Amino acid sequence: MKPTPTPITAALAGVFAAVVMPALWPRLGDDTLDWILAFLLVVALPAHALVVGFGPPRDPACRAGLDAALLKRVAAWLLAALATIAVRQALVT
């Protein structure tokens, strides 16, 4: 089953990365391979699957120019991650 990227799935990927990465951060230590694997599994793979998608763009016109839907999904991903971080910081203080 191929996930279809939407702004909602992009936001979920952002929330996931913003919650899981800070929890993993102290446990990763100094090993570079651990950092690379954590970044790939927590940030890159969910972002690729839920923001970009695995298939070709739905609109053939997107290949030549700017993909507005992709820009909306990227914005949703980043804003959800930032909002999650802001809420966590507000709750801690």
N, CA, C and O atoms as a printed pandas DataFrame, in Angstrom:
     atom_number atom_name residue_name chain_id  residue_number  x_coord  y_coord  z_coord
0              1         N          MET        A               1    0.833   -1.170    0.000
1              2        CA          MET        A               1    0.000    0.000    0.000
2              3         C          MET        A               1    0.884    1.242    0.000
3              4         O          MET        A               1    1.723    1.421    0.883
4              5         N          LYS        A               2    0.689    2.080   -0.984
5              6        CA          LYS        A               2    1.465    3.297   -1.122
6              7         C          LYS        A               2    0.716    4.445   -0.450
7              8         O          LYS        A               2   -0.415    4.747   -0.832
8              9         N          PRO        A               3    1.344    5.107    0.570
9             10        CA          PRO        A               3    0.632    6.216    1.208
10            11         C          PRO        A               3    0.518    7.410    0.251
11            12         O          PRO        A               3    1.452    7.716   -0.491
12            13         N          THR        A               4   -0.620    8.065    0.283
13            14        CA          THR        A               4   -0.839    9.248   -0.535
14            15         C          THR        A               4   -0.501   10.473    0.296
15            16         O          THR        A               4   -1.121   10.704    1.335
16            17         N          PRO        A               5    0.474   11.266   -0.145
17            18        CA          PRO        A               5    0.838   12.441    0.645
18            19         C          PRO        A               5   -0.235   13.524    0.579
19            20         O          PRO        A               5   -0.701   13.897   -0.498
20            21         N          THR        A               6   -0.611   14.012    1.745
21            22        CA          THR        A               6   -1.574   15.099    1.870
22            23         C          THR        A               6   -1.019   16.071    2.915
23            24         O          THR        A               6   -0.062   15.733    3.612
24            25         N          PRO        A               7   -1.588   17.249    3.037
25            26        CA          PRO        A               7   -1.131   18.145    4.111
26            27         C          PRO        A               7   -1.308   17.538    5.510
27            28         O          PRO        A               7   -0.525   17.834    6.413
28            29         N          ILE        A               8   -2.318   16.701    5.693
29            30        CA          ILE        A               8   -2.527   16.054    6.999
30            31         C          ILE        A               8   -1.418   15.054    7.291
31            32         O          ILE        A               8   -0.864   15.047    8.390
32            33         N          THR        A               9   -1.085   14.204    6.311
33            34        CA          THR        A               9   -0.002   13.243    6.533
34            35         C          THR        A               9    1.328   13.966    6.700
35            36         O          THR        A               9    2.181   13.520    7.467
36            37         N          ALA        A              10    1.514   15.074    5.992
37            38        CA          ALA        A              10    2.739   15.857    6.142
38            39         C          ALA        A              10    2.831   16.432    7.551
39            40         O          ALA        A              10    3.899   16.422    8.163
40            41         N          ALA        A              11    1.716   16.930    8.059
41            42        CA          ALA        A              11    1.706   17.457    9.426
42            43         C          ALA        A              11    1.987   16.350   10.439
43            44         O          ALA        A              11    2.697   16.573   11.419
44            45         N          LEU        A              12    1.440   15.173   10.211
45            46        CA          LEU        A              12    1.709   14.041   11.105
46            47         C          LEU        A              12    3.190   13.663   11.102
47            48         O          LEU        A              12    3.747   13.326   12.146
48            49         N          ALA        A              13    3.820   13.718    9.944
49            50        CA          ALA        A              13    5.256   13.439    9.864
50            51         C          ALA        A              13    6.045   14.486   10.639
51            52         O          ALA        A              13    7.025   14.155   11.306
52            53         N          GLY        A              14    5.627   15.741   10.560
53            54        CA          GLY        A              14    6.296   16.795   11.314
54            55         C          GLY        A              14    6.148   16.626   12.813
55            56         O          GLY        A              14    7.107   16.807   13.563
56            57         N          VAL        A              15    4.946   16.279   13.249
57            58        CA          VAL        A              15    4.711   16.048   14.677
58            59         C          VAL        A              15    5.524   14.849   15.154
59            60         O          VAL        A              15    6.125   14.894   16.227
60            61         N          PHE        A              16    5.545   13.789   14.373
61            62        CA          PHE        A              16    6.315   12.590   14.727
62            63         C          PHE        A              16    7.794   12.936   14.920
63            64         O          PHE        A              16    8.398   12.550   15.921
64            65         N          ALA        A              17    8.370   13.659   13.967
65            66        CA          ALA        A              17    9.793   14.018   14.061
66            67         C          ALA        A              17   10.051   14.934   15.254
67            68         O          ALA        A              17   11.068   14.795   15.934
68            69         N          ALA        A              18    9.140   15.867   15.510
69            70        CA          ALA        A              18    9.327   16.809   16.614
70            71         C          ALA        A              18    9.169   16.158   17.986
71            72         O          ALA        A              18    9.706   16.661   18.972
72            73         N          VAL        A              19    8.447   15.057   18.058
73            74        CA          VAL        A              19    8.277   14.358   19.331
74            75         C          VAL        A              19    9.377   13.318   19.541
75            76         O          VAL        A              19    9.935   13.217   20.634
76            77         N          VAL        A              20    9.684   12.558   18.517
77            78        CA          VAL        A              20   10.605   11.432   18.675
78            79         C          VAL        A              20   12.069   11.867   18.692
79            80         O          VAL        A              20   12.849   11.342   19.487
80            81         N          MET        A              21   12.456   12.795   17.852
81            82        CA          MET        A              21   13.879   13.154   17.768
82            83         C          MET        A              21   14.412   13.732   19.083
83            84         O          MET        A              21   15.498   13.335   19.503
84            85         N          PRO        A              22   13.704   14.648   19.752
85            86        CA          PRO        A              22   14.230   15.107   21.043
86            87         C          PRO        A              22   14.322   13.995   22.095
87            88         O          PRO        A              22   15.191   14.035   22.966
88            89         N          ALA        A              23   13.438   13.016   22.017
89            90        CA          ALA        A              23   13.506   11.896   22.960
90            91         C          ALA        A              23   14.724   11.011   22.683
91            92         O          ALA        A              23   15.324   10.460   23.606
92            93         N          LEU        A              24   15.080   10.883   21.405
93            94        CA          LEU        A              24   16.246   10.070   21.044
94            95         C          LEU        A              24   17.569   10.795   21.245
95            96         O          LEU        A              24   18.600   10.160   21.466
96            97         N          TRP        A              25   17.544   12.111   21.169
97            98        CA          TRP        A              25   18.751   12.931   21.167
98            99         C          TRP        A              25   19.742   12.563   22.277
99           100         O          TRP        A              25   20.911   12.328   21.972
100          101         N          PRO        A              26   19.334   12.501   23.543
101          102        CA          PRO        A              26   20.303   12.189   24.598
102          103         C          PRO        A              26   20.835   10.760   24.544
103          104         O          PRO        A              26   21.892   10.475   25.105
104          105         N          ARG        A              27   20.131    9.877   23.889
105          106        CA          ARG        A              27   20.524    8.470   23.858
106          107         C          ARG        A              27   21.467    8.128   22.708
107          108         O          ARG        A              27   22.006    7.022   22.664
108          109         N          LEU        A              28   21.673    9.048   21.788
109          110        CA          LEU        A              28   22.448    8.720   20.585
110          111         C          LEU        A              28   23.955    8.725   20.805
111          112         O          LEU        A              28   24.678    8.032   20.089
112          113         N          GLY        A              29   24.438    9.475   21.759
113          114        CA          GLY        A              29   25.859    9.482   22.052
114          115         C          GLY        A              29   26.676   10.140   20.951
115          116         O          GLY        A              29   26.207   11.051   20.268
116          117         N          ASP        A              30   27.908    9.662   20.791
117          118        CA          ASP        A              30   28.836   10.273   19.843
118          119         C          ASP        A              30   29.031    9.456   18.576
119          120         O          ASP        A              30   29.819    9.845   17.714
120          121         N          ASP        A              31   28.346    8.352   18.442
121          122        CA          ASP        A              31   28.520    7.501   17.270
122          123         C          ASP        A              31   27.787    8.109   16.072
123          124         O          ASP        A              31   26.569    8.284   16.099
124          125         N          THR        A              32   28.539    8.421   15.036
125          126        CA          THR        A              32   27.974    9.058   13.851
126          127         C          THR        A              32   26.945    8.171   13.169
127          128         O          THR        A              32   25.931    8.666   12.677
128          129         N          LEU        A              33   27.189    6.885   13.134
129          130        CA          LEU        A              33   26.256    5.970   12.481
130          131         C          LEU        A              33   24.894    5.979   13.179
131          132         O          LEU        A              33   23.859    5.905   12.516
132          133         N          ASP        A              34   24.888    6.069   14.495
133          134        CA          ASP        A              34   23.617    6.157   15.231
134          135         C          ASP        A              34   22.856    7.425   14.844
135          136         O          ASP        A              34   21.639    7.383   14.664
136          137         N          TRP        A              35   23.553    8.537   14.716
137          138        CA          TRP        A              35   22.925    9.795   14.324
138          139         C          TRP        A              35   22.340    9.707   12.920
139          140         O          TRP        A              35   21.229   10.173   12.669
140          141         N          ILE        A              36   23.094    9.110   12.014
141          142        CA          ILE        A              36   22.618    8.979   10.630
142          143         C          ILE        A              36   21.377    8.096   10.580
143          144         O          ILE        A              36   20.390    8.453    9.937
144          145         N          LEU        A              37   21.416    6.959   11.244
145          146        CA          LEU        A              37   20.269    6.052   11.250
146          147         C          LEU        A              37   19.050    6.701   11.908
147          148         O          LEU        A              37   17.932    6.568   11.413
148          149         N          ALA        A              38   19.266    7.402   13.023
149          150        CA          ALA        A              38   18.145    8.067   13.689
150          151         C          ALA        A              38   17.537    9.129   12.784
151          152         O          ALA        A              38   16.313    9.221   12.684
152          153         N          PHE        A              39   18.355    9.923   12.131
153          154        CA          PHE        A              39   17.841   10.960   11.239
154          155         C          PHE        A              39   17.083   10.335   10.075
155          156         O          PHE        A              39   16.012   10.815    9.703
156          157         N          LEU        A              40   17.625    9.276    9.503
157          158        CA          LEU        A              40   16.946    8.626    8.383
158          159         C          LEU        A              40   15.600    8.048    8.789
159          160         O          LEU        A              40   14.614    8.215    8.072
160          161         N          LEU        A              41   15.548    7.368    9.935
161          162        CA          LEU        A              41   14.318    6.703   10.353
162          163         C          LEU        A              41   13.273    7.646   10.940
163          164         O          LEU        A              41   12.073    7.410   10.800
164          165         N          VAL        A              42   13.724    8.713   11.595
165          166        CA          VAL        A              42   12.782    9.599   12.291
166          167         C          VAL        A              42   12.381   10.800   11.443
167          168         O          VAL        A              42   11.251   11.276   11.550
168          169         N          VAL        A              43   13.284   11.297   10.603
169          170        CA          VAL        A              43   12.989   12.506    9.841
170          171         C          VAL        A              43   12.840   12.212    8.352
171          172         O          VAL        A              43   11.799   12.511    7.766
172          173         N          ALA        A              44   13.862   11.633    7.734
173          174        CA          ALA        A              44   13.892   11.515    6.278
174          175         C          ALA        A              44   12.848   10.536    5.726
175          176         O          ALA        A              44   12.130   10.873    4.785
176          177         N          LEU        A              45   12.755    9.349    6.289
177          178        CA          LEU        A              45   11.809    8.364    5.762
178          179         C          LEU        A              45   10.349    8.802    5.924
179          180         O          LEU        A              45    9.592    8.730    4.956
180          181         N          PRO        A              46    9.925    9.256    7.120
181          182        CA          PRO        A              46    8.541    9.745    7.210
182          183         C          PRO        A              46    8.287   10.956    6.313
183          184         O          PRO        A              46    7.211   11.076    5.727
184          185         N          ALA        A              47    9.258   11.844    6.203
185          186        CA          ALA        A              47    9.066   13.011    5.334
186          187         C          ALA        A              47    8.936   12.584    3.884
187          188         O          ALA        A              47    8.090   13.102    3.155
188          189         N          HIS        A              48    9.757   11.656    3.466
189          190        CA          HIS        A              48    9.689   11.209    2.080
190          191         C          HIS        A              48    8.363   10.500    1.804
191          192         O          HIS        A              48    7.724   10.738    0.780
192          193         N          ALA        A              49    7.963    9.637    2.716
193          194        CA          ALA        A              49    6.738    8.867    2.491
194          195         C          ALA        A              49    5.477    9.722    2.617
195          196         O          ALA        A              49    4.551    9.585    1.818
196          197         N          LEU        A              50    5.439   10.606    3.622
197          198        CA          LEU        A              50    4.204   11.306    3.927
198          199         C          LEU        A              50    4.139   12.742    3.405
199          200         O          LEU        A              50    3.073   13.358    3.412
200          201         N          VAL        A              51    5.273   13.274    2.953
201          202        CA          VAL        A              51    5.277   14.631    2.398
202          203         C          VAL        A              51    5.486   14.587    0.893
203          204         O          VAL        A              51    4.710   15.179    0.143
204          205         N          VAL        A              52    6.527   13.893    0.444
205          206        CA          VAL        A              52    6.864   13.852   -0.984
206          207         C          VAL        A              52    6.118   12.734   -1.699
207          208         O          VAL        A              52    5.582   12.939   -2.788
208          209         N          GLY        A              53    6.083   11.560   -1.093
209          210        CA          GLY        A              53    5.449   10.408   -1.724
210          211         C          GLY        A              53    6.456    9.603   -2.524
211          212         O          GLY        A              53    7.568   10.061   -2.788
212          213         N          PHE        A              54    6.059    8.412   -2.902
213          214        CA          PHE        A              54    6.945    7.519   -3.635
214          215         C          PHE        A              54    6.656    7.475   -5.130
215          216         O          PHE        A              54    7.500    7.029   -5.907
216          217         N          GLY        A              55    5.508    7.919   -5.534
217          218        CA          GLY        A              55    5.132    7.869   -6.942
218          219         C          GLY        A              55    5.471    9.155   -7.671
219          220         O          GLY        A              55    5.946   10.118   -7.069
220          221         N          PRO        A              56    5.223    9.161   -8.970
221          222        CA          PRO        A              56    5.434   10.391   -9.742
222          223         C          PRO        A              56    4.369   11.427   -9.356
223          224         O          PRO        A              56    3.332   11.071   -8.798
224          225         N          PRO        A              57    4.626   12.706   -9.654
225          226        CA          PRO        A              57    3.621   13.724   -9.341
226          227         C          PRO        A              57    2.297   13.423  -10.040
227          228         O          PRO        A              57    2.278   12.911  -11.160
228          229         N          ARG        A              58    1.196   13.745   -9.371
229          230        CA          ARG        A              58   -0.123   13.478   -9.945
230          231         C          ARG        A              58   -0.389   14.357  -11.158
231          232         O          ARG        A              58   -1.009   13.912  -12.124
232          233         N          ASP        A              59    0.070   15.586  -11.113
233          234        CA          ASP        A              59   -0.174   16.535  -12.192
234          235         C          ASP        A              59    1.044   16.583  -13.103
235          236         O          ASP        A              59    2.116   16.977  -12.644
236          237         N          PRO        A              60    0.928   16.199  -14.377
237          238        CA          PRO        A              60    2.091   16.216  -15.276
238          239         C          PRO        A              60    2.695   17.606  -15.448
239          240         O          PRO        A              60    3.875   17.721  -15.779
240          241         N          ALA        A              61    1.919   18.659  -15.233
241          242        CA          ALA        A              61    2.446   20.017  -15.364
242          243         C          ALA        A              61    3.436   20.338  -14.250
243          244         O          ALA        A              61    4.228   21.271  -14.383
244          245         N          CYS        A              62    3.404   19.582  -13.157
245          246        CA          CYS        A              62    4.291   19.838  -12.021
246          247         C          CYS        A              62    5.746   19.512  -12.350
247          248         O          CYS        A              62    6.655   20.074  -11.738
248          249         N          ARG        A              63    5.972   18.635  -13.282
249          250        CA          ARG        A              63    7.341   18.215  -13.591
250          251         C          ARG        A              63    8.174   19.357  -14.155
251          252         O          ARG        A              63    9.377   19.433  -13.907
252          253         N          ALA        A              64    7.553   20.226  -14.897
253          254        CA          ALA        A              64    8.291   21.308  -15.534
254          255         C          ALA        A              64    8.415   22.531  -14.638
255          256         O          ALA        A              64    9.369   23.297  -14.771
256          257         N          GLY        A              65    7.480   22.723  -13.738
257          258        CA          GLY        A              65    7.470   23.951  -12.957
258          259         C          GLY        A              65    7.358   23.713  -11.479
259          260         O          GLY        A              65    7.817   22.696  -10.960
260          261         N          LEU        A              66    6.750   24.648  -10.811
261          262        CA          LEU        A              66    6.600   24.633   -9.378
262          263         C          LEU        A              66    5.396   23.774   -8.974
263          264         O          LEU        A              66    4.302   23.934   -9.516
264          265         N          ASP        A              67    5.602   22.882   -8.041
265          266        CA          ASP        A              67    4.534   22.003   -7.552
266          267         C          ASP        A              67    3.917   22.639   -6.307
267          268         O          ASP        A              67    4.455   22.513   -5.207
268          269         N          ALA        A              68    2.795   23.316   -6.486
269          270        CA          ALA        A              68    2.150   24.038   -5.393
270          271         C          ALA        A              68    1.683   23.088   -4.289
271          272         O          ALA        A              68    1.769   23.422   -3.108
272          273         N          ALA        A              69    1.194   21.915   -4.665
273          274        CA          ALA        A              69    0.729   20.957   -3.657
274          275         C          ALA        A              69    1.891   20.482   -2.790
275          276         O          ALA        A              69    1.737   20.329   -1.578
276          277         N          LEU        A              70    3.045   20.248   -3.396
277          278        CA          LEU        A              70    4.217   19.833   -2.632
278          279         C          LEU        A              70    4.658   20.945   -1.689
279          280         O          LEU        A              70    5.022   20.678   -0.544
280          281         N          LEU        A              71    4.629   22.174   -2.156
281          282        CA          LEU        A              71    4.998   23.297   -1.287
282          283         C          LEU        A              71    4.051   23.412   -0.097
283          284         O          LEU        A              71    4.491   23.721    1.010
284          285         N          LYS        A              72    2.769   23.170   -0.305
285          286        CA          LYS        A              72    1.803   23.193    0.797
286          287         C          LYS        A              72    2.092   22.078    1.793
287          288         O          LYS        A              72    2.007   22.282    3.004
288          289         N          ARG        A              73    2.436   20.893    1.278
289          290        CA          ARG        A              73    2.748   19.771    2.181
290          291         C          ARG        A              73    4.024   20.033    2.971
291          292         O          ARG        A              73    4.091   19.714    4.158
292          293         N          VAL        A              74    5.035   20.608    2.328
293          294        CA          VAL        A              74    6.282   20.932    3.033
294          295         C          VAL        A              74    6.011   21.984    4.103
295          296         O          VAL        A              74    6.524   21.883    5.218
296          297         N          ALA        A              75    5.219   22.978    3.774
297          298        CA          ALA        A              75    4.873   24.005    4.761
298          299         C          ALA        A              75    4.105   23.399    5.934
299          300         O          ALA        A              75    4.363   23.749    7.085
300          301         N          ALA        A              76    3.173   22.500    5.658
301          302        CA          ALA        A              76    2.419   21.838    6.726
302          303         C          ALA        A              76    3.345   21.009    7.608
303          304         O          ALA        A              76    3.189   20.995    8.829
304          305         N          TRP        A              77    4.299   20.326    7.004
305          306        CA          TRP        A              77    5.277   19.503    7.730
306          307         C          TRP        A              77    6.108   20.369    8.670
307          308         O          TRP        A              77    6.256   20.049    9.849
308          309         N          LEU        A              78    6.646   21.457    8.148
309          310        CA          LEU        A              78    7.498   22.326    8.960
310          311         C          LEU        A              78    6.701   23.056   10.041
311          312         O          LEU        A              78    7.154   23.154   11.182
312          313         N          LEU        A              79    5.531   23.564    9.696
313          314        CA          LEU        A              79    4.721   24.276   10.681
314          315         C          LEU        A              79    4.239   23.351   11.794
315          316         O          LEU        A              79    4.192   23.759   12.955
316          317         N          ALA        A              80    3.885   22.130   11.464
317          318        CA          ALA        A              80    3.463   21.177   12.494
318          319         C          ALA        A              80    4.619   20.840   13.431
319          320         O          ALA        A              80    4.429   20.739   14.643
320          321         N          ALA        A              81    5.810   20.667   12.874
321          322        CA          ALA        A              81    6.977   20.390   13.708
322          323         C          ALA        A              81    7.282   21.578   14.614
323          324         O          ALA        A              81    7.551   21.398   15.802
324          325         N          LEU        A              82    7.243   22.780   14.068
325          326        CA          LEU        A              82    7.513   23.974   14.879
326          327         C          LEU        A              82    6.446   24.178   15.952
327          328         O          LEU        A              82    6.764   24.543   17.083
328          329         N          ALA        A              83    5.195   23.946   15.604
329          330        CA          ALA        A              83    4.124   24.087   16.583
330          331         C          ALA        A              83    4.271   23.070   17.710
331          332         O          ALA        A              83    4.037   23.388   18.876
332          333         N          THR        A              84    4.658   21.853   17.359
333          334        CA          THR        A              84    4.862   20.817   18.377
334          335         C          THR        A              84    5.990   21.195   19.308
335          336         O          THR        A              84    5.879   21.023   20.522
336          337         N          ILE        A              85    7.068   21.703   18.760
337          338        CA          ILE        A              85    8.206   22.131   19.582
338          339         C          ILE        A              85    7.789   23.287   20.482
339          340         O          ILE        A              85    8.152   23.309   21.658
340          341         N          ALA        A              86    7.042   24.239   19.959
341          342        CA          ALA        A              86    6.588   25.377   20.755
342          343         C          ALA        A              86    5.679   24.930   21.905
343          344         O          ALA        A              86    5.803   25.428   23.024
344          345         N          VAL        A              87    4.776   24.001   21.630
345          346        CA          VAL        A              87    3.883   23.502   22.683
346          347         C          VAL        A              87    4.672   22.775   23.745
347          348         O          VAL        A              87    4.413   22.946   24.936
348          349         N          ARG        A              88    5.637   21.959   23.332
349          350        CA          ARG        A              88    6.458   21.238   24.311
350          351         C          ARG        A              88    7.234   22.205   25.189
351          352         O          ARG        A              88    7.327   22.009   26.401
352          353         N          GLN        A              89    7.790   23.247   24.586
353          354        CA          GLN        A              89    8.547   24.250   25.356
354          355         C          GLN        A              89    7.629   24.998   26.318
355          356         O          GLN        A              89    8.018   25.288   27.449
356          357         N          ALA        A              90    6.426   25.308   25.878
357          358        CA          ALA        A              90    5.481   26.016   26.744
358          359         C          ALA        A              90    5.061   25.151   27.944
359          360         O          ALA        A              90    4.864   25.657   29.049
360          361         N          LEU        A              91    4.932   23.861   27.708
361          362        CA          LEU        A              91    4.532   22.964   28.789
362          363         C          LEU        A              91    5.662   22.725   29.796
363          364         O          LEU        A              91    5.413   22.495   30.980
364          365         N          VAL        A              92    6.888   22.783   29.317
365          366        CA          VAL        A              92    8.039   22.539   30.194
366          367         C          VAL        A              92    8.276   23.726   31.119
367          368         O          VAL        A              92    8.624   23.549   32.286
368          369         N          THR        A              93    8.088   24.933   30.598
369          370        CA          THR        A              93    8.363   26.114   31.433
370          371         C          THR        A              93    7.204   26.538   32.263
371          372         O          THR        A              93    7.303   27.514   33.007
